[in-house]
Amino acid sequence: MLIGSHVDREKPLQGAKQRGADVVQIFLSPPQSWAAPKTRGDELELSTSGLPIFVHAPYLANPSSLNPEVREKTKRCLQEQTKAAAKIGALGVVVHGGHPTGSGVVQDGINGWLEVLGGWEPECRILIENTAGGKAAVARRFEDFKRLLDALRGSDHNVGVCLDTCHAHAGGEDLSNCAERLMRFSGSIELIHLNDSKDDFDSGRDRHENLGSGRCSLENLLQVVKTAGTYTVVETPGSVKEQSDDVALVKREI
């Protein structure tokens, strides 16, 4: 089990060293923009560094959207992100499950995902992340997440899973056994986002907190890591000091 952190995209190797991170996650472009990733110049250095790297897609990407323009932009965005991620040797591109805005239902979101992934093969594996809010979100409730995975894999899309602990807590999923339950239908978990939550159980609010300082049981958070047995990154508030402390805490306790 390798433990690390989300780091700034400019110098991920330095960010990893500063935090004592054995694995990192980065954005390849501004997270609130549709802009395509630019050539970095350090692609070879990153791909041969031996440091496991994951990429997080921009937050605007929403394969579940009812808006065809958003789905079209999302498809182009994911094509660009997975191509750029492959160049740095990334192990996966994390994409929020998303939700059909307005009056949409879960099946609408699943249909959106099938459309967005149709007709092309990602150069880097897409990992779908569970989300905290939205009544019709396709990956908030695990029963809906299962429907999404079954539909995509049934159409030969080789998608993986990213489990965010804050999102699970805020989305109404019991942390004490959520990793075990998710693995029952997903087969495996490729990445853990280990975050505490500022808000109560089933709040629907996505607000991360440093480990042991929020509303999640630290024991349950650590159990997720142990059960999943996979790469883990913290996306907790603060900068180098706070994230280093979170990384060190997990390494010490597991």
Residue pairs with C-beta under 8 A, 6 or more apart in sequence:
1 225
1 226
1 229
1 230
1 231
1 232
1 254
2 22
2 23
2 52
2 231
2 232
3 21
3 22
3 23
3 225
3 232
3 233
3 247
3 250
3 251
3 254
4 16
4 19
4 21
4 22
4 23
4 24
4 25
4 52
4 231
4 232
4 233
4 234
4 247
5 15
5 16
5 19
5 21
5 24
5 25
5 233
5 234
5 235
5 236
5 243
5 244
5 246
5 247
6 24
6 25
6 26
6 56
6 233
6 234
6 235
6 243
7 15
7 16
7 19
7 21
7 24
7 25
7 26
8 15
8 26
9 26
9 27
9 28
12 24
12 26
12 46
12 51
12 53
13 45
13 46
13 49
13 51
15 21
15 24
15 240
16 22
16 23
16 24
16 51
18 240
18 244
19 240
19 243
19 244
19 247
20 244
20 247
20 248
20 251
21 233
21 247
22 51
22 52
23 51
23 52
23 53
23 54
23 231
23 232
23 233
24 51
24 52
24 53
24 54
24 233
25 53
25 54
25 55
25 56
25 94
25 191
25 233
25 235
26 53
26 54
26 55
26 56
27 55
27 56
27 58
28 37
28 40
28 55
28 81
28 84
28 85
28 88
29 35
29 36
29 37
29 38
29 58
29 81
30 58
31 56
31 58
31 59
32 58
32 59
32 60
33 58
33 60
34 58
34 60
34 73
34 77
36 77
36 80
36 84
37 80
37 81
37 84
40 46
40 88
42 88
43 87
43 88
46 53
46 88
46 89
47 87
47 88
47 89
48 89
52 91
52 231
53 88
53 89
53 90
53 91
54 90
54 91
54 92
54 93
54 94
54 127
54 191
54 231
54 233
55 81
55 84
55 85
55 88
55 90
55 92
55 93
55 94
55 124
56 93
56 94
57 77
57 78
57 81
57 93
57 94
57 95
57 96
58 77
58 81
59 96
60 73
60 74
60 77
61 73
61 74
61 77
61 78
61 81
61 95
61 96
61 98
62 70
62 71
62 74
62 96
62 98
62 99
62 101
62 112
63 71
63 74
63 75
63 78
63 95
63 98
63 109
63 112
63 113
63 115
63 116
63 117
64 97
64 98
64 99
64 100
64 104
64 108
64 109
64 110
64 112
64 113
64 137
64 138
65 71
65 74
65 98
65 100
65 101
65 112
66 100
66 101
66 102
66 103
66 104
66 108
66 112
67 101
71 112
71 115
71 116
74 116
75 115
75 116
75 117
75 120
78 93
78 95
78 116
78 122
78 126
79 120
79 122
81 93
81 124
82 93
82 122
82 123
82 124
82 126
83 123
83 124
85 92
85 93
85 123
85 124
86 123
86 124
90 124
91 124
91 125
91 190
91 191
91 231
92 124
92 125
92 126
92 127
92 160
92 162
92 190
92 191
93 122
93 124
93 125
93 126
93 127
94 127
94 129
94 162
94 191
94 193
95 126
95 127
95 128
95 129
96 128
96 129
96 131
96 139
97 109
97 128
97 129
97 130
97 131
97 137
97 138
97 139
97 140
97 145
97 148
98 109
98 112
98 113
98 131
98 137
98 138
98 139
99 109
99 131
99 134
99 136
99 137
99 138
99 140
100 106
100 108
100 109
100 112
100 136
104 136
105 136
106 136
106 137
106 138
106 144
106 147
107 147
108 136
109 136
109 137
109 138
109 148
110 138
110 147
110 148
110 151
113 138
113 148
113 151
113 152
114 151
114 152
114 155
117 126
117 152
117 155
117 157
117 159
118 155
125 158
125 159
125 160
125 190
126 157
126 159
126 160
127 159
127 160
127 161
127 162
127 190
127 191
128 139
128 145
128 148
128 149
128 159
128 160
128 161
128 162
129 139
129 161
129 162
129 163
129 164
129 167
129 193
130 139
130 140
130 142
130 145
130 162
130 163
130 164
130 167
130 168
130 171
130 173
130 182
131 137
131 139
131 140
131 164
131 167
131 171
131 206
132 140
132 164
132 166
132 167
132 170
132 171
132 203
132 204
132 205
132 206
133 140
133 170
133 171
133 204
133 205
133 206
134 140
134 204
137 144
137 171
138 144
138 145
138 147
138 148
139 145
139 148
140 167
140 171
140 172
140 204
141 171
141 172
141 173
142 173
142 178
142 181
142 182
142 185
145 182
145 185
145 186
146 185
146 186
149 159
149 161
149 185
149 186
150 185
152 159
153 159
160 186
160 188
160 190
160 191
161 182
161 186
161 188
161 189
161 190
161 191
162 189
162 190
162 191
162 192
162 193
163 178
163 179
163 182
163 189
163 191
163 192
163 193
163 224
163 228
164 192
164 193
164 195
164 235
165 175
165 178
165 192
165 193
165 194
165 195
165 196
165 197
165 216
165 221
165 224
166 193
166 195
166 196
166 197
166 206
166 207
166 208
166 209
166 214
166 216
167 193
167 195
167 206
168 175
168 178
169 175
169 197
169 201
169 215
169 216
170 197
170 199
170 201
170 202
170 203
170 204
170 205
170 206
170 207
171 202
171 204
172 201
172 202
173 181
175 216
175 217
175 220
175 221
175 223
175 224
176 217
176 220
176 223
178 224
179 189
179 192
179 223
179 224
179 227
179 228
180 227
182 189
183 189
183 227
183 228
188 230
189 228
189 230
190 230
190 231
191 230
191 231
191 232
191 233
192 224
192 225
192 228
192 230
192 231
192 232
192 233
193 233
193 234
193 235
194 211
194 221
194 224
194 225
194 232
194 233
194 234
194 246
194 250
195 208
195 209
195 211
195 234
195 235
195 236
196 208
196 209
196 210
196 211
196 212
196 213
196 214
196 215
196 216
196 218
196 221
196 236
197 203
197 205
197 207
197 208
197 209
197 214
197 215
197 216
198 205
198 207
198 208
198 209
198 214
198 215
199 205
199 207
199 215
200 215
201 215
208 214
208 235
208 236
208 237
209 215
209 216
209 236
209 237
210 236
210 237
210 238
210 242
210 245
210 246
211 218
211 221
211 234
211 236
211 246
211 249
211 250
212 218
212 249
218 253
222 250
222 253
222 254
225 232
225 250
225 254
226 254
232 250
234 243
234 246
234 247
234 250
236 242
236 243
236 246
